[in-house]
Amino acid sequence: MKEVQFTKHAEEKLSERDIGKKVVATTIQNPDEKLLGRGNSIIAQKEVSGKMLRVIFREKQQHYIVITAYFTEKKRYEVNK
């Protein structure tokens, strides 16, 4: 399993938004949905406690690099309805 690393920006936003690194790693490794983001980023989505956690990250050969993560309303980004 690849290591999950966090940018400084991601660490600051996770702290501000009270999102744990463990739930971010779980979302990347076992998402409900995985979408292509802008550039070469990937968006992993997972329902957590009735909300949608979205994790924006890049995949490298040896690891994942988390750019940011945030909770939003599930209905806003649901792909499979």
C-alpha positions as CSV (number, residue, x, y, z in Angstrom):
1,M,0.0,0.0,0.0
2,K,1.3,3.4,-0.9
3,E,2.3,6.0,1.7
4,V,0.0,9.0,2.0
5,Q,1.9,12.3,2.3
6,F,0.5,15.8,2.9
7,T,1.5,19.2,1.6
8,K,1.8,22.0,4.1
9,H,-1.4,23.5,2.7
10,A,-3.2,20.2,3.2
11,E,-2.0,19.9,6.8
12,E,-3.2,23.5,7.5
13,K,-6.6,22.9,6.0
14,L,-7.1,19.5,7.7
15,S,-6.4,21.2,11.0
16,E,-8.7,24.1,10.3
17,R,-11.5,21.8,9.2
18,D,-10.9,19.2,11.9
19,I,-10.4,16.3,9.5
20,G,-8.1,13.5,10.6
21,K,-5.3,12.2,8.4
22,K,-6.5,8.6,9.0
23,V,-9.9,9.3,7.4
24,V,-8.2,11.1,4.5
25,A,-5.9,8.0,3.9
26,T,-9.0,5.7,4.1
27,T,-10.8,7.9,1.6
28,I,-7.9,7.7,-0.9
29,Q,-7.4,3.9,-0.5
30,N,-11.1,2.9,-0.4
31,P,-13.2,5.7,-1.9
32,D,-16.9,5.5,-2.8
33,E,-16.1,7.4,-6.0
34,K,-12.8,8.4,-7.7
35,L,-12.9,11.2,-10.3
36,L,-10.3,13.0,-12.4
37,G,-9.6,16.5,-11.2
38,R,-7.9,19.4,-12.8
39,G,-4.4,18.9,-14.2
40,N,-3.1,15.5,-13.0
41,S,-5.1,15.6,-9.7
42,I,-7.5,12.9,-8.5
43,I,-10.6,13.5,-6.4
44,A,-11.6,10.7,-4.0
45,Q,-15.0,10.9,-2.4
46,K,-16.4,9.0,0.6
47,E,-19.5,9.4,2.7
48,V,-18.5,10.0,6.3
49,S,-21.1,10.6,9.0
50,G,-23.7,11.7,6.4
51,K,-21.5,14.2,4.7
52,M,-19.3,13.8,1.6
53,L,-15.5,14.0,2.2
54,R,-13.6,15.1,-0.9
55,V,-9.9,14.5,-1.0
56,I,-7.9,16.1,-3.8
57,F,-4.5,14.4,-4.3
58,R,-1.9,13.4,-6.8
59,E,-0.7,9.8,-7.3
60,K,3.1,9.2,-7.6
61,Q,4.8,6.0,-8.2
62,Q,5.7,5.4,-4.6
63,H,3.1,7.5,-2.7
64,Y,0.0,9.8,-2.8
65,I,0.3,13.5,-2.1
66,V,-2.7,15.1,-0.6
67,I,-3.4,18.7,-1.8
68,T,-6.5,19.4,0.3
69,A,-9.6,17.8,1.7
70,Y,-13.0,19.1,2.8
71,F,-16.5,18.1,3.8
72,T,-19.5,19.1,1.7
73,E,-23.1,18.2,1.3
74,K,-23.4,14.7,-0.2
75,K,-26.0,15.7,-2.8
76,R,-23.8,18.4,-4.3
77,Y,-21.2,16.0,-5.7
78,E,-23.0,12.6,-5.8
79,V,-22.1,10.9,-9.0
80,N,-24.2,7.7,-8.6
81,K,-27.7,8.6,-7.6
